[in-house]
Amino acid sequence: MRDKAEPVQIECPRCRYTSIIYIPIEEMPHCPKCGTPMIIRELLDEGKST
């Protein structure tokens, strides 16, 4: 389980606007361009663990 803030890339499914937030510190925002709720596109971990 992840217990520290992790950067994630989020994307608007309608207009493809992207941004980076830190979870769980920040809540999932709405797109500033079209107002659609944004979704997670990629977890931005520096290292991969197996």
N, C-alpha and C positions, 0 to 999 in steps of 0.2 A: 504494500500500500504506500502511496506517495503522501508524505506528511509535510512537505515544504512547498513553497510557491514555485510553480513550473511555468515557463513561457510556452504559449500555444499560439499558432497562427489561426485566426478566424477569418471567415469569408462570408459575404452576403450571397445567398443562393440565387438572387434575382439579378443583381448588377455586377457581381464578382469583385466588389470592393473588399480589400483585405486589410487586416490590422493585426497587431500582436498584443496580447494581454497576458497577465499572470493569473493563473488559477491556483488556489481558491481565493486569492485576495480580491480580485475583481469579478463582478458578475457578468454574464453574457449580455453584451449590449445590443442595441438595434443599430442598423446601418445608418450612418449620418447622411447618406445621399438619398435613400429611398424609404427608410423606416422599417425595413423587413428585419425580423430577428436573425441574428448572425449564427453560423454554425462553425464547429471546429473543423479546420482543414488539416492541420498537421501539428503533432507534438514536437516541440523544438528542443529535444534532449541533445546535449553535446556528445554523450557517449551512449552506446547501446549495451545493455546488459543481457546476459543469457541465462 
